[in-house]
Amino acid sequence: ARNLGATYGQGEYIMFMDEDNYAKPEEIATFVKAALGSGSGLLTCFVDYFQGVDPPPDPSRHLHPPSYMFLGNALELGIQKNVLGDANMFVRRPAFTAAGG
């Protein structure tokens, strides 16, 4: 499904996101800034846990929910637990194509 969806995209970047994830208002701008600054072909993000069907509360008005930071290229740890990233993935189209997408 991701590969099919990516064929319809027109931009330099593709963002993949699970249907049960919530994008923060600044998420795409942050991904673009990080991609341009780092030259990385693929980025993922923190996870803030919340429950229910409503969007998570505004962190500027509430205590931050529990967060989980991924460690990236930590394959030994990845055998035990997902430390490589969440389902929100921001990828440059050439990197996606090179990976077989």
C-alpha positions in Angstrom: 0.0 0.0 0.0 2.9 2.4 0.8 4.5 1.8 -2.6 1.3 2.3 -4.4 0.6 5.6 -2.5 4.1 6.8 -3.2 3.5 6.5 -6.9 0.9 9.2 -6.7 3.2 11.7 -4.9 4.8 14.5 -6.9 7.3 16.0 -4.4 10.9 15.4 -3.4 9.8 13.9 -0.1 7.3 11.2 0.9 5.8 11.0 4.3 4.4 7.7 5.6 2.1 7.6 8.6 -0.1 5.0 10.2 -3.8 5.7 10.5 -3.6 5.7 14.3 -0.8 8.3 14.5 -1.3 12.0 14.9 0.8 14.6 13.1 1.8 17.6 15.2 1.2 20.9 13.5 5.0 21.5 13.0 5.9 18.0 12.1 6.4 18.3 8.4 8.3 21.6 8.7 10.5 20.0 11.3 11.2 17.0 9.0 12.1 19.3 6.1 14.4 21.4 8.2 16.1 18.2 9.6 16.4 16.6 6.2 17.9 19.7 4.6 20.3 20.3 7.5 21.5 16.7 7.8 21.3 15.5 4.2 19.6 12.4 5.5 17.5 10.4 3.1 15.2 9.0 5.8 13.9 10.4 9.1 11.6 9.2 11.9 10.4 10.9 15.0 9.7 10.7 18.7 6.6 9.0 19.9 4.3 10.7 22.4 1.8 8.3 23.9 -1.9 9.2 24.3 -5.1 7.2 24.5 -8.5 7.7 22.9 -9.7 8.9 19.6 -9.3 12.6 20.2 -6.1 14.4 19.2 -3.5 14.6 22.0 -3.6 17.6 24.2 -1.7 20.7 23.3 1.7 20.3 25.1 2.0 24.0 25.7 -1.1 23.8 28.0 -0.6 20.4 29.6 2.2 18.2 31.0 4.0 16.4 28.2 2.8 12.8 27.7 5.3 10.0 28.0 7.7 10.1 25.1 10.0 7.6 23.6 13.1 8.6 21.6 14.4 6.1 19.0 18.1 5.4 18.9 18.5 5.0 15.1 21.1 2.6 13.8 21.2 0.4 16.9 20.7 -3.1 15.4 21.8 -5.0 18.5 19.1 -3.3 20.5 16.7 -3.6 17.7 16.6 -7.4 18.1 15.1 -6.9 21.6 12.9 -3.8 21.0 12.1 -1.3 18.2 14.7 1.4 18.6 14.9 2.2 14.9 11.8 4.4 14.5 8.1 4.9 14.5 5.6 4.6 11.6 5.9 8.3 10.9 8.6 8.2 8.2 9.8 11.1 6.1 11.9 10.0 3.1 13.5 11.6 0.1 12.0 10.1 -3.1 15.5 9.0 -4.4 16.2 7.1 -1.2 12.8 5.4 -1.2 13.4 4.3 -4.9 16.9 3.1 -4.1 15.5 1.0 -1.3 13.1 -0.8 -3.7 10.1 1.5 -3.2 
